[in-house]
């Protein structure tokens, strides 16, 4: 299953070092395996832990949609999501 990346997620991956970006992409492609938890307060939003980074994603029509990628502390701040 090929994940779909939001514009924010693509931009953030482009700013990271190649080593970290490849590690994140590899973890995303292995979903639903990994350290995945459902996010409280959201019906269809999950987070994936990859070291000090978090990936917010949703399952939509059998696809993984990556909404946001960021450092551990920043990813949980409220914003406009699904």
Order of alpha helices (4+ residues) and beta strands (2+ residues): beta-alpha-alpha-beta-beta-beta-beta
